[in-house]
């Protein structure tokens, strides 16, 4: 009986500890967003700001913002006189609340780096870093899973919304290239700080289920629990880790990467580096989707009946410039659709003034072919008769809008998903 009660006590202790650790990780990964369980009384001093489950008319959203703004400027302990500062903070909150790893608010320095990357100029370790969710398939928000988690803690621990910070492209000659890093390498830690991802949490959840099924001992599960707790105490959220890797042109950084289940340690020195610009070697064209590429592509194809376009190491590009490039290499017509989760119909990607005598196109692709480059490859191979040569593309087809704000900050916003199928996003 004593042993039985001891085992029950150990089980409760382990489950309680596991819940606490996983919740802590979730709060860190989610930006420590905690809903207060104590709401103000409806008859309190500021009733418009009271949390409530009721639905209010849309006009009250503006009223609420104005009221919060007034309170901060008049009652906050320090002087706040900048409307722009408050408006920027509101935008930051709105974009962050989406929980989308591709819809990001960026301060002045981050936004400058972001815009530089869109023209091929990089800082940091010389790599394009993406926050990739474990599953690349879209799931409609609010849609229930066929296999529901056993508990809220397990749901948090196995959540697909903890992204992995992953290399998706590498600048030639940059620090990442010199260190031998590869597309697909995942950041495990930076300067001794664990970069949160779901791997260790999933490992612990599997161990916890095995323990409850009497397939694992207390000693074995405690080893994993202690490792999880230790790493949580020195953790870094993926977005902060990304900033450390892509920003700055001086200083070194120690990074451990996961590659095929093994850890690779590197010491990297930040610096400036560049992605290849539009280049032509024989009949092979390197095509970045940056300003002016369509015009250069048109000139390069004069008199050609066939060519090879290299879309590898091409993870960043402008959607509108990609559409202009399509018009250079293919006939007029529909080349896919941009879909959303909203009720309206998918928007066709139309080339209205195409090339009546397009060349025969061969496209070089691999896992670093993402975004605009991947859409270009899919559109041409599906509707334009182009041939694909290489491995699978990066499976990133989000249409992303970039919005600058007056104070130098800015944000990216996913506005749709490109598809060769007309149906709604699933």
DODREN-558012 format. One record per residue (C-alpha): residue number from 0; x negated, y negated, z. Coordinates in steps of 0.5 Angstrom, whole numbers, plus 500, padded with zeros to 3 digits. Layout:
REM DODREN-558012
    n    X    Y    Z
  NUM    X    Y    Z
...
//
This chain:
REM DODREN-558012
    n    X    Y    Z
    0  500  500  500
    1  494  495  502
    2  491  497  495
    3  498  496  491
    4  499  489  495
    5  491  487  493
    6  492  488  486
    7  499  484  486
    8  495  479  489
    9  489  479  484
   10  494  479  478
   11  498  473  481
   12  491  469  482
   13  489  471  475
   14  495  469  472
   15  496  463  476
   16  488  461  474
   17  489  463  467
   18  495  458  466
   19  492  452  469
   20  486  453  465
   21  490  454  459
   22  494  448  460
   23  488  444  462
   24  485  446  455
   25  492  444  452
   26  492  437  455
   27  485  435  453
   28  486  438  446
   29  493  434  445
   30  490  428  448
   31  492  429  455
   32  499  427  453
   33  503  428  459
   34  511  427  460
   35  512  424  467
   36  517  428  470
   37  520  422  474
   38  524  418  470
   39  526  410  472
   40  533  409  474
   41  538  407  469
   42  539  401  474
   43  532  399  475
   44  528  393  473
   45  527  394  466
   46  533  399  463
   47  531  398  456
   48  524  402  458
   49  528  408  461
   50  526  415  459
   51  532  418  457
   52  535  424  453
   53  541  419  449
   54  540  417  442
   55  540  410  441
   56  542  406  435
   57  536  404  431
   58  536  397  432
   59  534  398  439
   60  527  401  437
   61  525  394  435
   62  528  391  442
   63  524  396  446
   64  517  394  442
   65  519  387  443
   66  520  388  451
   67  514  392  452
   68  510  387  448
   69  513  381  452
   70  512  385  459
   71  505  386  457
   72  503  379  455
   73  507  376  461
   74  506  381  467
   75  500  385  466
   76  494  384  471
   77  489  382  466
   78  491  376  460
   79  493  379  453
   80  494  374  448
   81  493  378  442
   82  499  380  438
   83  495  384  433
   84  492  388  439
   85  498  390  441
   86  501  392  434
   87  495  396  432
   88  496  400  439
   89  503  401  437
   90  500  404  430
   91  495  408  433
   92  501  411  438
   93  505  412  432
   94  500  416  428
   95  497  420  433
   96  504  422  435
   97  505  426  429
   98  500  431  431
   99  497  432  424
  100  490  433  423
  101  490  429  417
  102  494  423  419
  103  489  419  423
  104  488  412  426
  105  481  410  426
  106  478  404  429
  107  474  399  425
  108  467  403  425
  109  471  410  423
  110  475  406  418
  111  469  403  415
  112  465  410  415
  113  472  413  412
  114  472  409  406
  115  465  409  405
  116  466  417  404
  117  471  416  399
  118  466  412  394
  119  461  418  396
  120  457  414  401
  121  456  418  408
  122  453  417  415
  123  451  422  420
  124  449  429  418
  125  451  428  411
  126  457  433  411
  127  465  432  410
  128  468  435  416
  129  475  437  416
  130  480  439  422
  131  482  445  420
  132  488  449  423
  133  488  457  423
  134  493  458  419
  135  493  454  412
  136  501  455  411
  137  506  450  412
  138  511  451  417
  139  517  447  417
  140  517  443  424
  141  522  446  429
  142  522  452  425
  143  522  458  430
  144  516  464  429
  145  518  471  428
  146  514  473  434
  147  515  468  440
  148  510  467  445
  149  511  471  452
  150  510  464  456
  151  509  457  455
  152  502  458  457
  153  501  463  452
  154  504  458  447
  155  499  453  448
  156  493  458  448
  157  495  461  442
  158  498  454  438
  159  496  453  431
  160  495  446  433
  161  488  446  436
  162  484  445  429
  163  477  448  428
  164  472  442  426
  165  469  445  419
  166  464  443  414
  167  468  443  407
  168  462  439  403
  169  455  438  404
  170  451  432  401
  171  445  434  397
  172  439  432  401
  173  443  430  407
  174  441  433  414
  175  446  438  414
  176  443  441  407
  177  436  441  410
  178  438  445  416
  179  441  450  411
  180  448  449  414
  181  454  452  409
  182  461  450  407
  183  465  454  412
  184  461  453  418
  185  465  451  424
  186  462  447  430
  187  462  450  437
  188  458  445  441
  189  455  439  441
  190  449  437  445
  191  452  442  450
  192  459  440  450
  193  464  446  447
  194  468  443  442
  195  475  446  443
  196  478  451  439
  197  483  457  440
  198  478  462  439
  199  476  463  446
  200  483  462  449
  201  486  467  444
  202  480  472  447
  203  483  470  454
  204  490  471  452
  205  488  478  449
  206  485  480  455
  207  490  478  460
  208  495  482  456
  209  490  488  456
  210  490  487  464
  211  497  486  465
  212  498  493  461
  213  492  496  466
  214  487  497  460
  215  482  492  463
  216  479  491  470
  217  479  485  474
  218  472  484  473
  219  472  484  466
  220  478  479  465
  221  474  475  471
  222  468  474  466
  223  472  471  460
  224  476  467  465
  225  470  464  468
  226  467  463  461
  227  473  459  459
  228  473  455  465
  229  466  453  465
  230  467  451  458
  231  473  447  459
  232  469  443  464
  233  464  441  459
  234  469  440  453
  235  470  435  447
  236  476  434  443
  237  475  436  435
  238  476  429  433
  239  471  426  438
  240  466  431  435
  241  467  429  428
  242  466  422  430
  243  459  424  433
  244  457  428  427
  245  459  423  421
  246  458  416  424
  247  451  413  425
  248  444  413  421
  249  440  414  427
  250  438  419  433
  251  438  426  433
  252  444  431  435
  253  444  438  437
  254  449  443  434
  255  451  450  435
  256  455  453  429
  257  460  459  428
  258  458  463  422
  259  461  470  421
  260  462  471  428
  261  455  469  430
  262  452  462  433
  263  447  458  429
  264  443  453  433
  265  441  446  429
  266  437  440  431
  267  440  434  426
  268  438  427  425
  269  443  422  423
  270  442  418  416
  271  445  416  410
  272  446  420  404
  273  450  421  398
  274  455  425  394
  275  453  426  386
  276  456  420  382
  277  459  422  375
  278  454  425  372
  279  453  429  365
  280  448  435  364
  281  449  438  357
  282  456  439  356
  283  457  440  364
  284  460  434  367
  285  460  433  375
  286  467  429  376
  287  468  425  383
  288  475  422  383
  289  473  415  385
  290  474  409  382
  291  472  409  374
  292  471  416  374
  293  477  417  368
  294  474  411  364
  295  467  415  364
  296  470  421  363
  297  474  419  357
  298  467  416  354
  299  464  423  356
  300  469  427  352
  301  468  423  345
  302  467  428  340
  303  467  434  344
  304  471  440  343
  305  470  443  349
  306  466  442  356
  307  465  444  363
  308  467  440  369
  309  464  442  376
  310  469  441  381
  311  465  444  387
  312  463  440  393
  313  468  436  391
  314  473  435  398
  315  474  428  398
  316  478  424  392
  317  483  419  390
  318  490  422  388
  319  491  416  383
  320  485  417  380
  321  486  424  379
  322  492  423  375
  323  488  418  371
  324  483  423  369
  325  489  428  368
  326  491  424  362
  327  484  424  359
  328  484  431  358
  329  491  434  357
  330  497  432  353
  331  503  429  356
  332  508  433  360
  333  509  435  367
  334  503  438  371
  335  506  440  378
  336  510  436  384
  337  509  433  390
  338  514  436  395
  339  516  434  402
  340  520  437  408
  341  525  432  407
  342  531  433  403
  343  530  429  397
  344  527  433  391
  345  520  434  389
  346  517  428  385
  347  514  431  378
  348  507  429  377
  349  507  426  370
  350  502  425  365
  351  506  420  360
  352  500  418  355
  353  496  424  355
  354  490  426  350
  355  494  429  344
  356  487  433  342
  357  485  435  349
  358  478  439  349
  359  478  446  351
  360  476  445  359
  361  472  450  364
  362  473  448  371
  363  467  450  376
  364  471  451  383
  365  469  454  390
  366  471  453  397
  367  469  446  397
  368  474  444  392
  369  479  441  396
  370  484  435  395
  371  485  431  389
  372  479  436  386
  373  484  442  387
  374  490  439  385
  375  486  437  378
  376  484  444  378
  377  491  447  379
  378  494  443  374
  379  490  444  369
  380  489  451  369
  381  497  452  370
  382  499  447  365
  383  493  445  361
  384  490  452  359
  385  484  450  363
  386  480  456  365
  387  477  457  372
  388  470  460  374
  389  468  461  381
  390  471  463  388
  391  478  461  391
  392  479  454  392
  393  479  450  399
  394  487  451  400
  395  488  443  401
  396  493  440  397
  397  496  434  401
  398  497  428  398
  399  494  423  403
  400  495  415  403
  401  490  410  406
  402  492  404  409
  403  488  398  412
  404  490  394  417
  405  489  386  418
  406  484  387  424
  407  479  392  420
  408  482  398  423
  409  486  403  419
  410  490  410  418
  411  491  416  413
  412  498  419  412
  413  500  425  409
  414  505  423  404
  415  506  430  401
  416  504  437  398
  417  502  438  391
  418  505  444  388
  419  505  448  381
  420  512  450  384
  421  518  445  384
  422  522  448  390
  423  521  444  397
  424  516  445  401
  425  516  451  406
//
